[in-house]
Amino acid sequence: MKIALVLGSGGARGYAHIGVIEEIKRRGHEIVVISGTSMGSIIGGLEAAGKLDDFADWASGLTHLDVLRMYDPAFNQPGIIKAQKIFSTIDSITGGARIEDLSIPFTAVATDIVNHREVWFQRGHLTTAMRASCAIPTFISPVMVNGKILADGGLMNPVPIEPTSAIPSDLTISVSLSGRPNSNYSASAFMDEVEGEEGQTHESREFKLSERLRSGVAGLMDVGVFKRGNKDNAGFLSDELFNDSEKTNPKTQEGPPQKLEDWTQVGKLPADLNTMSVVNMALETMQDMIERYRAAANPVNVKIEVPAAICGTLDFHKAPEVIEAGRQLAIDAFDKVGL
C-alpha cells in the first residue's frame, strides 16, 4: 500500500517514529509522502532523505553525557541552547540536502510566533526547516528565516495531517507523541520485559508485548476524582468530587481509600517539579487539545499514540528502547486493522 505518514512532536519520544517507519517498511508498504512537526520533522526528513538508518545508528550510541555535551548554551538569546551542535551533526548526516530534492515529498511545520501562523517548509535547506520546526520555547532558541521568527511547529500543529493531502495515497498513518501519562509503562520497563523473555519464541514474545502495550494504553485514562467523563472536552472534576457522603479517594495501588482534605486547601508542590517541567507540561497540555481538535477535522486511517511516560522529553540517550517501543506499538496498531 501507498502510505501517507504524519509524525508528531514530543522530543525524545520521537525516536518511536523510527520503530513505526521500520515496521511499515518491513510489511512491504511504500511511504509516498511525509509531514512532521518538531522531532517528527527530524525523523521524517531523514527518512525522506534516505538517511534514517544512519541517524538511528548514531542516536543509538549516544550516552547521557554525549547528549549534555551537545547542549550549546544560548548566551544572550531567548532560549537555553542554540542547538547548533545537534543540527550540524544532522546536516552532515543528510549531506546538506534540500527538501525539493528528496526522494519522498516532505513538509516540516514551524510556527511564526509574531504573526501567529504556521509555516510549511516544502523547499529549501532541509536542516534549516528541521531547526525551525524544533525550536521548543524557552529551551531551544527560535530562528529568523526570511524575516519571520520561527519556533516549534507543535505550538499550532502538533500532528500535521493537512500537508499530506496533496499526494495520492491508499491510507494515512499518524503518530502522536502526546499519549496521556501512564506510570505502568516506560521504555526501560518495556526493554526489561523483552530481555527477560529471550527463551520464548518470537511469536509468543510478540503477542505478550502487544498485550502489555494494549493494556498499558488502556491505563492512560485518568483515575479517581480526576477521571475523564464520557465527553472529551468535559472538565476533569467529576460530580462525585463534592459528594459529602463519600469524601474519600478511590482505592489505588498505593493503598486503601483515605479521607480527602478540604478541596480549597492549597498543598505543597512536588519537590522535583522545576520550571522546565512546568513549561513542558503546559505545552503538552496545549498541544493535546489542539491535536484533538485538528484530528477531528482531518481523520486518519491509523493513529498510533505513544504514551508520554515512555521517556522524558529530553531523554535523547534512550534511542534503542524507545525505537523498539515504537515498533511494538506499530505492530499492535497494524495488526488490529490488518495492515
Disulfide bonds with the S-S distance in Angstrom:
none
